[in-house]
Amino acid sequence: MLLPVALELACEVTRNAEFSSAAMWFAANALTSFFVLVSDDLRASATANPPSNLNKQLILQGAFAISLAPLVFFIKGKQVRREQDERERLRDSNRTANDGAAASP
């Protein structure tokens, strides 16, 4: 659910949308592979209550998410596309105002 948001943010902050998108997809697939492989090793034994539970794996995922979540506050980047849109909007409004002033006698 958050991958599309992360992809849009990466494309907004970087100037190369193709690379940032590919890098985010690669990272998501690599992390998924890591968690799938590790989760089997963290499975509880058959004598546990309940048998073969994944409590340790849930703790790993929670610790991973909590440790990386604060990094969002340190993301800084120049939002080039937004600035370009604002310049174009200002230029269009100036052009409209100049055309209106030139048309009236």
C-alpha positions as CSV (number, residue, x, y, z in Angstrom):
1,M,0.0,0.0,0.0
2,L,2.8,2.4,0.7
3,L,5.0,1.4,-2.3
4,P,3.0,3.7,-4.7
5,V,3.4,6.6,-2.3
6,A,7.1,5.9,-2.0
7,L,7.5,5.6,-5.7
8,E,5.8,9.0,-6.3
9,L,7.9,10.7,-3.6
10,A,11.1,9.2,-5.1
11,C,10.1,10.4,-8.6
12,E,9.3,13.9,-7.2
13,V,12.6,14.2,-5.3
14,T,14.9,12.8,-7.9
15,R,15.2,14.0,-11.5
16,N,15.3,10.5,-12.9
17,A,11.9,8.8,-12.5
18,E,13.0,5.6,-14.2
19,F,15.9,4.9,-12.0
20,S,14.2,5.8,-8.7
21,S,11.2,3.6,-9.7
22,A,13.5,0.7,-10.6
23,A,15.5,1.1,-7.4
24,M,12.4,1.2,-5.2
25,W,10.9,-1.9,-6.9
26,F,14.3,-3.7,-6.5
27,A,14.5,-2.8,-2.8
28,A,10.9,-3.9,-2.1
29,N,11.5,-7.2,-3.8
30,A,14.8,-7.7,-2.0
31,L,13.2,-7.0,1.4
32,T,10.3,-9.3,0.6
33,S,12.7,-12.1,-0.3
34,F,14.7,-11.5,2.9
35,F,11.6,-11.6,5.1
36,V,10.3,-14.8,3.4
37,L,13.6,-16.6,3.9
38,V,14.1,-15.5,7.4
39,S,10.5,-16.1,8.5
40,D,10.9,-19.9,8.0
41,D,13.9,-19.9,10.3
42,L,12.1,-18.0,13.0
43,R,9.1,-20.3,13.0
44,A,8.5,-21.9,16.4
45,S,8.7,-25.6,16.9
46,A,5.8,-28.0,16.6
47,T,5.7,-28.3,20.4
48,A,5.2,-24.5,20.9
49,N,1.8,-23.1,21.9
50,P,0.3,-22.6,19.2
51,P,2.4,-24.9,17.1
52,S,4.7,-23.4,14.4
53,N,3.7,-19.8,15.3
54,L,5.5,-16.8,13.8
55,N,5.7,-14.6,16.9
56,K,9.5,-14.1,16.5
57,Q,9.0,-13.1,12.9
58,L,6.4,-10.6,13.8
59,I,8.8,-9.1,16.3
60,L,11.4,-8.8,13.6
61,Q,9.1,-7.1,11.2
62,G,7.9,-4.7,13.9
63,A,11.5,-3.8,15.0
64,F,12.4,-3.3,11.3
65,A,9.5,-1.0,10.7
66,I,10.0,1.0,13.9
67,S,13.7,1.4,13.3
68,L,13.3,2.7,9.7
69,A,10.1,4.9,10.2
70,P,11.9,7.9,11.7
71,L,14.1,8.1,8.6
72,V,11.2,9.7,6.8
73,F,11.8,12.9,8.8
74,F,15.3,13.2,7.3
75,I,14.3,13.0,3.6
76,K,15.1,16.3,2.0
77,G,15.0,17.1,-1.7
78,K,14.4,19.9,-4.0
79,Q,11.0,19.4,-5.6
80,V,11.8,20.5,-9.1
81,R,8.5,19.5,-10.7
82,R,6.5,21.6,-8.2
83,E,8.7,24.6,-8.7
84,Q,8.4,24.3,-12.5
85,D,4.6,24.1,-12.2
86,E,4.5,27.2,-10.0
87,R,6.7,29.1,-12.5
88,E,4.5,28.1,-15.4
89,R,1.3,29.1,-13.5
90,L,2.9,32.5,-12.6
91,R,3.9,33.0,-16.3
92,D,0.4,32.1,-17.5
93,S,-1.2,34.5,-15.0
94,N,1.2,37.3,-16.0
95,R,0.5,36.6,-19.7
96,T,-3.3,36.7,-19.1
97,A,-3.0,40.0,-17.2
98,N,-0.9,41.5,-19.9
99,D,-3.3,40.4,-22.6
100,G,-6.2,41.8,-20.7
101,A,-4.4,45.2,-20.2
102,A,-3.4,45.4,-23.9
103,A,-7.0,44.6,-25.1
104,S,-8.6,47.4,-23.2
105,P,-8.3,50.9,-24.8
